[in-house]
Amino acid sequence: MAGSSSASTESYQNKPSDIQISSTIRGYHAFRIRPIQCVWLDVFPEKNNLYDPTAVGVWFPDIGEIPTTMHQLVTREGNKRGPQQTVKGNAGKQVGRVPANLCTKLKELLVTGQVKEIKCEYTGDVSISSNPPVHQRYKRIKGKQDQPGGGGILNCIYHLYLPEDKKTITTVREGLEETLATLAGTATLL
């Protein structure tokens, strides 16, 4: 089930975000739910992830948040790997996850209220991680960076919406710059 936001996808696309991060959506190879560029995705912490308590998921919005004119748009053509997907069929389903390490910071910002909401704008680019090999997964290592993993990569821009108190922007931006400096170019502040 997607986030509890009552704002429509169109309203977010017309509202400038306070901070943008160019990054990726990980886990497409596992979830196999293809997003579409015209529908911004919901981003919020996963509540029941037994393997990663810091996991932050990326979901299609609930059907009521998507304009009816978009419901029948095809997000993925049917082929031998799976049936055709539409916006209506994908509504409320998980697309993937925020990359490891970036998810830890984004979850902290959401839980502490420094960021009131995050939306994900899929850019339409899909690639396969080649470093390291596709079958390697993330492995949490206490006190150290996560082991990079492979799989399908969906390029995106995370839009962070802060509370009305604009003093928070500098604090949040500085914290993100510090976090992103450790991620070796996998995410960039715009």
Accessible surface in RSA format (square Angstrom, percent):
REM  Atomic radii and reference values for relative SASA: ProtOr
REM  Chains: A
REM  Algorithm: Lee & Richards
REM  Probe-radius: 1.40
REM  Slices: 20
REM RES _ NUM      All-atoms   Total-Side   Main-Chain    Non-polar    All polar
REM                ABS   REL    ABS   REL    ABS   REL    ABS   REL    ABS   REL
RES MET A   1   181.69  94.1 138.31  91.5  43.37 103.3 106.02  90.1  75.67 100.3
RES ALA A   2     4.02   3.7   0.00   0.0   4.02   9.1   0.00   0.0   4.02  10.6
RES GLY A   3    13.73  16.9   0.00   N/A  13.73  16.9  11.71  32.1   2.02   4.5
RES SER A   4   119.77 101.2  81.76 109.1  38.01  87.6  55.86 118.9  63.91  89.5
RES SER A   5    20.04  16.9   4.26   5.7  15.78  36.4  13.87  29.5   6.17   8.6
RES SER A   6   113.38  95.8  79.48 106.1  33.90  78.1  49.29 105.0  64.09  89.8
RES ALA A   7    35.02  32.2  24.71  38.1  10.31  23.4  34.08  48.0   0.93   2.5
RES SER A   8    42.60  36.0  38.28  51.1   4.32   9.9  28.49  60.7  14.11  19.8
RES THR A   9     2.02   1.4   0.24   0.2   1.79   4.3   1.10   1.5   0.92   1.4
RES GLU A  10    80.59  46.3  80.03  60.5   0.56   1.3  20.04  38.8  60.55  49.4
RES SER A  11    52.13  44.1  41.26  55.1  10.87  25.0  47.04 100.2   5.09   7.1
RES TYR A  12    16.97   7.9  16.67   9.5   0.29   0.8   3.79   2.9  13.17  16.2
RES GLN A  13    62.16  34.8  35.92  26.3  26.24  62.5  15.80  33.6  46.36  35.2
RES ASN A  14   125.47  86.5  93.98  90.8  31.48  75.8  33.07  79.6  92.39  89.3
RES LYS A  15    90.61  44.2  83.75  51.4   6.86  16.3  70.45  63.4  20.15  21.5
RES PRO A  16   116.99  85.3  97.35  88.7  19.64  71.4 109.14  90.1   7.85  48.8
RES SER A  17    15.22  12.9   0.63   0.8  14.59  33.6   0.12   0.3  15.10  21.1
RES ASP A  18    36.96  25.9  16.31  16.2  20.65  48.8   4.78  11.2  32.18  32.1
RES ILE A  19     0.28   0.2   0.00   0.0   0.28   0.7   0.28   0.2   0.00   0.0
RES GLN A  20    44.92  25.1  44.92  32.8   0.00   0.0   8.70  18.5  36.21  27.5
RES ILE A  21     0.00   0.0   0.00   0.0   0.00   0.0   0.00   0.0   0.00   0.0
RES SER A  22    41.09  34.7  38.90  51.9   2.18   5.0   5.37  11.4  35.72  50.0
RES SER A  23     7.25   6.1   0.16   0.2   7.09  16.3   3.66   7.8   3.59   5.0
RES THR A  24    15.61  11.1  15.61  15.8   0.00   0.0  15.02  20.2   0.59   0.9
RES ILE A  25     0.00   0.0   0.00   0.0   0.00   0.0   0.00   0.0   0.00   0.0
RES ARG A  26    34.27  14.4  34.27  17.5   0.00   0.0  13.41  18.3  20.87  12.6
RES GLY A  27    10.84  13.4   0.00   N/A  10.84  13.4   9.34  25.6   1.50   3.4
RES TYR A  28    24.88  11.6  24.88  14.2   0.00   0.0  19.96  15.0   4.92   6.1
RES HIS A  29    63.67  34.8  53.66  37.3  10.01  25.6  46.84  48.3  16.83  19.6
RES ALA A  30    67.20  61.8  31.78  49.0  35.42  80.6  39.39  55.5  27.81  73.7
RES PHE A  31    56.68  28.4  39.58  24.5  17.09  44.5  43.36  26.3  13.32  38.1
RES ARG A  32   102.22  42.9 101.10  51.5   1.12   2.7  30.19  41.3  72.03  43.7
RES ILE A  33    22.03  12.5  22.03  16.4   0.00   0.0  22.03  15.9   0.00   0.0
RES ARG A  34    63.42  26.6  63.42  32.3   0.00   0.0   0.55   0.8  62.87  38.1
RES PRO A  35     2.11   1.5   0.00   0.0   2.11   7.7   0.00   0.0   2.11  13.1
RES ILE A  36    32.84  18.7  30.61  22.8   2.23   5.4  32.79  23.6   0.05   0.1
RES GLN A  37   103.25  57.7  95.03  69.4   8.23  19.6  23.85  50.8  79.41  60.2
RES CYS A  38    43.33  32.8  36.55  40.8   6.78  15.9  36.84  93.3   6.49   7.0
RES VAL A  39     0.18   0.1   0.00   0.0   0.18   0.4   0.00   0.0   0.18   0.5
RES TRP A  40    19.95   8.0  19.65   9.5   0.30   0.7  15.50   8.3   4.45   7.2
RES LEU A  41     0.00   0.0   0.00   0.0   0.00   0.0   0.00   0.0   0.00   0.0
RES ASP A  42     4.43   3.1   4.05   4.0   0.39   0.9   4.15   9.8   0.28   0.3
RES VAL A  43     6.22   4.1   0.00   0.0   6.22  15.0   0.00   0.0   6.22  16.9
RES PHE A  44    46.96  23.5  46.96  29.1   0.00   0.0  46.96  28.5   0.00   0.0
RES PRO A  45    29.09  21.2  27.59  25.2   1.50   5.5  27.59  22.8   1.50   9.3
RES GLU A  46    20.13  11.6  11.62   8.8   8.51  20.3   9.41  18.2  10.72   8.8
RES LYS A  47   188.09  91.8 149.19  91.5  38.90  92.6  99.04  89.1  89.05  94.9
RES ASN A  48   137.17  94.6 112.48 108.7  24.69  59.5  38.50  92.7  98.67  95.4
RES ASN A  49    29.18  20.1  10.57  10.2  18.61  44.8   9.70  23.4  19.47  18.8
RES LEU A  50   164.43  91.6 129.94  93.0  34.50  86.7 134.32  94.3  30.11  81.0
RES TYR A  51   197.91  92.4 175.06  99.6  22.85  59.5 132.82  99.8  65.09  80.2
RES ASP A  52    26.06  18.3  25.89  25.8   0.17   0.4  12.23  28.8  13.83  13.8
RES PRO A  53    95.32  69.5  86.74  79.1   8.58  31.2  93.00  76.8   2.32  14.4
RES THR A  54    37.31  26.5  37.31  37.8   0.00   0.0  37.31  50.1   0.00   0.0
RES ALA A  55     1.66   1.5   0.36   0.6   1.30   3.0   1.61   2.3   0.05   0.1
RES VAL A  56     0.15   0.1   0.00   0.0   0.15   0.4   0.00   0.0   0.15   0.4
RES GLY A  57     0.00   0.0   0.00   N/A   0.00   0.0   0.00   0.0   0.00   0.0
RES VAL A  58     0.00   0.0   0.00   0.0   0.00   0.0   0.00   0.0   0.00   0.0
RES TRP A  59    24.44   9.8  24.44  11.8   0.00   0.0  17.98   9.6   6.46  10.5
RES PHE A  60     0.00   0.0   0.00   0.0   0.00   0.0   0.00   0.0   0.00   0.0
RES PRO A  61     0.46   0.3   0.46   0.4   0.00   0.0   0.46   0.4   0.00   0.0
RES ASP A  62    44.65  31.3  43.72  43.5   0.93   2.2  20.51  48.3  24.14  24.1
RES ILE A  63    68.66  39.1  65.46  48.8   3.19   7.7  65.46  47.1   3.19   8.7
RES GLY A  64    75.51  93.1   0.00   N/A  75.51  93.1  41.71 114.5  33.80  75.7
RES GLU A  65    18.94  10.9  16.01  12.1   2.93   7.0  13.37  25.9   5.57   4.6
RES ILE A  66     5.11   2.9   0.00   0.0   5.11  12.3   0.70   0.5   4.41  12.0
RES PRO A  67    28.53  20.8  15.15  13.8  13.38  48.6  27.82  23.0   0.70   4.4
RES THR A  68   110.57  78.6  94.27  95.6  16.30  38.9  66.90  89.9  43.67  66.0
RES THR A  69   121.39  86.3  88.81  90.0  32.59  77.7  86.96 116.8  34.44  52.1
RES MET A  70    25.00  12.9  25.00  16.5   0.00   0.0  25.00  21.3   0.00   0.0
RES HIS A  71    25.56  14.0  25.56  17.8   0.00   0.0  15.51  16.0  10.04  11.7
RES GLN A  72   125.90  70.4 113.14  82.7  12.76  30.4  66.36 141.3  59.54  45.2
RES LEU A  73    71.66  39.9  68.68  49.1   2.98   7.5  71.04  49.9   0.63   1.7
RES VAL A  74    57.66  37.9  36.38  32.9  21.29  51.3  36.38  31.6  21.29  57.7
RES THR A  75    15.04  10.7   0.00   0.0  15.04  35.9   2.20   3.0  12.84  19.4
RES ARG A  76    26.85  11.3  21.50  11.0   5.34  12.7  19.12  26.1   7.72   4.7
RES GLU A  77   117.79  67.6 113.01  85.5   4.77  11.4  60.28 116.6  57.51  47.0
RES GLY A  78    39.34  48.5   0.00   N/A  39.34  48.5  14.20  39.0  25.14  56.3
RES ASN A  79    91.11  62.8  62.63  60.5  28.48  68.6  40.59  97.7  50.52  48.8
RES LYS A  80   202.70  98.9 154.88  95.0  47.82 113.9 110.81  99.7  91.89  97.9
RES ARG A  81   175.50  73.7 148.64  75.8  26.87  64.0  43.89  60.0 131.62  79.8
RES GLY A  82    14.10  17.4   0.00   N/A  14.10  17.4  13.59  37.3   0.52   1.2
RES PRO A  83   109.13  79.5  98.34  89.6  10.79  39.2 108.42  89.5   0.70   4.4
RES GLN A  84    95.05  53.1  73.04  53.4  22.01  52.4  19.24  41.0  75.80  57.5
RES GLN A  85    22.73  12.7  18.98  13.9   3.75   8.9  12.64  26.9  10.09   7.7
RES THR A  86    28.91  20.6  27.18  27.6   1.73   4.1  17.47  23.5  11.44  17.3
RES VAL A  87     0.00   0.0   0.00   0.0   0.00   0.0   0.00   0.0   0.00   0.0
RES LYS A  88   116.00  56.6 105.74  64.9  10.26  24.4  52.29  47.1  63.71  67.9
RES GLY A  89    39.79  49.1   0.00   N/A  39.79  49.1  34.02  93.4   5.76  12.9
RES ASN A  90     3.06   2.1   3.06   3.0   0.00   0.0   0.00   0.0   3.06   3.0
RES ALA A  91    21.88  20.1   4.04   6.2  17.84  40.6   4.23   6.0  17.66  46.8
RES GLY A  92    13.99  17.3   0.00   N/A  13.99  17.3   8.03  22.0   5.96  13.3
RES LYS A  93   101.11  49.3  96.84  59.4   4.28  10.2  59.44  53.5  41.67  44.4
RES GLN A  94    29.91  16.7  22.98  16.8   6.93  16.5   7.73  16.5  22.18  16.8
RES VAL A  95     0.00   0.0   0.00   0.0   0.00   0.0   0.00   0.0   0.00   0.0
RES GLY A  96     0.00   0.0   0.00   N/A   0.00   0.0   0.00   0.0   0.00   0.0
RES ARG A  97    83.54  35.1  83.54  42.6   0.00   0.0  22.48  30.7  61.06  37.0
RES VAL A  98     4.95   3.3   0.00   0.0   4.95  11.9   0.00   0.0   4.95  13.4
RES PRO A  99     6.97   5.1   6.35   5.8   0.62   2.3   6.97   5.8   0.00   0.0
RES ALA A 100    15.44  14.2   4.85   7.5  10.59  24.1   6.53   9.2   8.91  23.6
RES ASN A 101    29.50  20.3  25.60  24.7   3.90   9.4   6.09  14.7  23.41  22.6
RES LEU A 102     0.47   0.3   0.47   0.3   0.00   0.0   0.47   0.3   0.00   0.0
RES CYS A 103     2.28   1.7   2.28   2.5   0.00   0.0   0.05   0.1   2.24   2.4
RES THR A 104    57.07  40.6  54.88  55.6   2.19   5.2  51.32  68.9   5.75   8.7
RES LYS A 105    33.93  16.6  32.39  19.9   1.54   3.7   8.51   7.7  25.42  27.1
RES LEU A 106     0.00   0.0   0.00   0.0   0.00   0.0   0.00   0.0   0.00   0.0
RES LYS A 107    49.42  24.1  49.42  30.3   0.00   0.0  27.83  25.1  21.59  23.0
RES GLU A 108    78.25  44.9  70.30  53.2   7.96  18.9  31.37  60.7  46.88  38.3
RES LEU A 109     1.29   0.7   1.29   0.9   0.00   0.0   1.29   0.9   0.00   0.0
RES LEU A 110    32.99  18.4  17.36  12.4  15.63  39.3  17.60  12.4  15.39  41.4
RES VAL A 111   107.25  70.6  74.87  67.8  32.37  78.0  82.12  71.3  25.13  68.2
RES THR A 112    82.81  58.9  47.45  48.1  35.35  84.3  55.73  74.9  27.08  40.9
RES GLY A 113    38.79  47.8   0.00   N/A  38.79  47.8  28.85  79.2   9.94  22.3
RES GLN A 114    47.82  26.7  45.33  33.1   2.50   5.9  20.87  44.4  26.95  20.4
RES VAL A 115     1.33   0.9   0.00   0.0   1.33   3.2   0.00   0.0   1.33   3.6
RES LYS A 116   104.78  51.1  74.33  45.6  30.45  72.5  56.26  50.6  48.52  51.7
RES GLU A 117    38.72  22.2  37.21  28.1   1.51   3.6  14.45  27.9  24.27  19.8
RES ILE A 118     0.96   0.5   0.00   0.0   0.96   2.3   0.00   0.0   0.96   2.6
RES LYS A 119     2.47   1.2   2.47   1.5   0.00   0.0   0.99   0.9   1.49   1.6
RES CYS A 120     0.00   0.0   0.00   0.0   0.00   0.0   0.00   0.0   0.00   0.0
RES GLU A 121    48.56  27.9  48.56  36.7   0.00   0.0   1.32   2.6  47.23  38.6
RES TYR A 122     7.84   3.7   6.13   3.5   1.71   4.4   5.46   4.1   2.38   2.9
RES THR A 123    44.24  31.5  30.18  30.6  14.06  33.5  33.57  45.1  10.67  16.1
RES GLY A 124    29.88  36.8   0.00   N/A  29.88  36.8   8.65  23.7  21.22  47.5
RES ASP A 125    81.06  56.8  77.17  76.8   3.89   9.2  16.98  40.0  64.08  63.9
RES VAL A 126    59.11  38.9  28.55  25.8  30.56  73.6  28.60  24.9  30.51  82.7
RES SER A 127    52.85  44.7  45.14  60.2   7.70  17.7  42.54  90.6  10.31  14.4
RES ILE A 128   111.10  63.2  92.78  69.1  18.32  44.1  92.78  66.8  18.32  49.7
RES SER A 129     8.05   6.8   4.47   6.0   3.58   8.3   3.37   7.2   4.68   6.6
RES SER A 130   105.06  88.8  74.86  99.9  30.20  69.6  46.43  98.9  58.64  82.1
RES ASN A 131   127.99  88.3 114.24 110.4  13.75  33.1  29.41  70.8  98.58  95.3
RES PRO A 132    21.56  15.7  18.64  17.0   2.92  10.6  21.56  17.8   0.00   0.0
RES PRO A 133    94.57  68.9  86.33  78.7   8.24  29.9  94.57  78.1   0.00   0.0
RES VAL A 134    60.94  40.1  54.28  49.1   6.66  16.0  54.28  47.2   6.66  18.1
RES HIS A 135   169.80  92.8 147.99 102.9  21.81  55.8 105.25 108.5  64.55  75.1
RES GLN A 136    56.59  31.6  45.84  33.5  10.76  25.6  31.17  66.4  25.42  19.3
RES ARG A 137   173.01  72.6 161.33  82.2  11.68  27.8  61.62  84.2 111.39  67.5
RES TYR A 138    83.74  39.1  59.97  34.1  23.77  61.8  52.15  39.2  31.59  38.9
RES LYS A 139   129.31  63.1 125.06  76.7   4.25  10.1  72.06  64.9  57.25  61.0
RES ARG A 140    92.17  38.7  69.25  35.3  22.92  54.6  58.87  80.5  33.30  20.2
RES ILE A 141    65.88  37.5  57.08  42.5   8.80  21.2  60.86  43.8   5.01  13.6
RES LYS A 142   203.55  99.3 176.81 108.5  26.74  63.7 127.45 114.7  76.09  81.1
RES GLY A 143    89.25 110.1   0.00   N/A  89.25 110.1  45.71 125.4  43.53  97.5
RES LYS A 144   152.07  74.2 128.40  78.8  23.67  56.4  82.86  74.6  69.21  73.7
RES GLN A 145    88.83  49.7  79.28  57.9   9.55  22.7  51.22 109.0  37.61  28.5
RES ASP A 146    13.89   9.7   3.95   3.9   9.95  23.5   1.21   2.8  12.68  12.6
RES GLN A 147    67.14  37.5  63.75  46.6   3.39   8.1  18.47  39.3  48.67  36.9
RES PRO A 148    78.90  57.5  77.38  70.5   1.51   5.5  78.90  65.1   0.00   0.0
RES GLY A 149     1.64   2.0   0.00   N/A   1.64   2.0   0.46   1.3   1.18   2.6
RES GLY A 150    10.42  12.8   0.00   N/A  10.42  12.8   0.15   0.4  10.26  23.0
RES GLY A 151     1.00   1.2   0.00   N/A   1.00   1.2   1.00   2.8   0.00   0.0
RES GLY A 152     3.26   4.0   0.00   N/A   3.26   4.0   1.73   4.7   1.53   3.4
RES ILE A 153    21.41  12.2  21.41  15.9   0.00   0.0  21.41  15.4   0.00   0.0
RES LEU A 154     0.00   0.0   0.00   0.0   0.00   0.0   0.00   0.0   0.00   0.0
RES ASN A 155    46.85  32.3  46.85  45.3   0.00   0.0  12.10  29.1  34.75  33.6
RES CYS A 156     1.52   1.2   0.00   0.0   1.52   3.6   0.00   0.0   1.52   1.6
RES ILE A 157    36.91  21.0  36.91  27.5   0.00   0.0  36.91  26.6   0.00   0.0
RES TYR A 158     0.00   0.0   0.00   0.0   0.00   0.0   0.00   0.0   0.00   0.0
RES HIS A 159    17.46   9.5  17.46  12.1   0.00   0.0  16.66  17.2   0.81   0.9
RES LEU A 160     0.00   0.0   0.00   0.0   0.00   0.0   0.00   0.0   0.00   0.0
RES TYR A 161     1.97   0.9   1.97   1.1   0.00   0.0   1.95   1.5   0.02   0.0
RES LEU A 162     4.09   2.3   0.00   0.0   4.09  10.3   0.00   0.0   4.09  11.0
RES PRO A 163    38.09  27.8  36.18  33.0   1.91   6.9  38.09  31.4   0.00   0.0
RES GLU A 164   139.74  80.2 124.77  94.4  14.97  35.6  69.18 133.8  70.56  57.6
RES ASP A 165    71.28  49.9  59.63  59.3  11.66  27.6  37.42  88.1  33.86  33.8
RES LYS A 166   113.17  55.2 101.04  62.0  12.13  28.9  80.05  72.1  33.12  35.3
RES LYS A 167   166.68  81.3 149.50  91.7  17.19  40.9 101.28  91.2  65.40  69.7
RES THR A 168    23.29  16.6  19.26  19.5   4.03   9.6  15.62  21.0   7.67  11.6
RES ILE A 169    43.85  25.0  43.85  32.7   0.00   0.0  43.85  31.6   0.00   0.0
RES THR A 170    81.05  57.6  78.19  79.3   2.86   6.8  49.32  66.2  31.73  48.0
RES THR A 171    82.97  59.0  77.38  78.4   5.59  13.3  52.15  70.0  30.82  46.6
RES VAL A 172     1.22   0.8   0.00   0.0   1.22   2.9   1.22   1.1   0.00   0.0
RES ARG A 173    71.16  29.9  71.16  36.3   0.00   0.0  30.68  41.9  40.48  24.5
RES GLU A 174   105.18  60.4  99.31  75.1   5.87  14.0  37.29  72.1  67.88  55.4
RES GLY A 175    17.27  21.3   0.00   N/A  17.27  21.3  15.57  42.7   1.69   3.8
RES LEU A 176     0.00   0.0   0.00   0.0   0.00   0.0   0.00   0.0   0.00   0.0
RES GLU A 177    86.88  49.9  79.35  60.0   7.52  17.9  30.51  59.0  56.37  46.0
RES GLU A 178   134.10  77.0 124.55  94.2   9.55  22.7  45.22  87.5  88.89  72.6
RES THR A 179    27.33  19.4  21.85  22.2   5.47  13.0  15.85  21.3  11.48  17.4
RES LEU A 180    16.57   9.2  10.48   7.5   6.10  15.3  10.79   7.6   5.79  15.6
RES ALA A 181    86.15  79.2  46.28  71.4  39.87  90.7  59.42  83.7  26.74  70.8
RES THR A 182    76.09  54.1  55.29  56.0  20.81  49.6  58.94  79.2  17.15  25.9
RES LEU A 183    12.92   7.2   6.26   4.5   6.66  16.7  10.07   7.1   2.84   7.7
RES ALA A 184    96.33  88.6  58.48  90.2  37.85  86.1  76.63 107.9  19.70  52.2
RES GLY A 185    69.49  85.7   0.00   N/A  69.49  85.7  34.44  94.5  35.05  78.5
RES THR A 186    66.18  47.1  51.55  52.3  14.63  34.9  54.26  72.9  11.92  18.0
RES ALA A 187     6.90   6.3   0.83   1.3   6.07  13.8   1.25   1.8   5.66  15.0
RES THR A 188    74.52  53.0  71.99  73.0   2.53   6.0  51.61  69.3  22.91  34.6
RES LEU A 189    31.08  17.3  13.02   9.3  18.06  45.4  13.03   9.1  18.05  48.6
RES LEU A 190    99.73  55.5  60.64  43.4  39.09  98.3  92.07  64.7   7.66  20.6
END  Absolute sums over single chains surface
CHAIN  1 A    10061.2       7964.0       2097.2       5788.0       4273.2
END  Absolute sums over all chains
TOTAL         10061.2       7964.0       2097.2       5788.0       4273.2
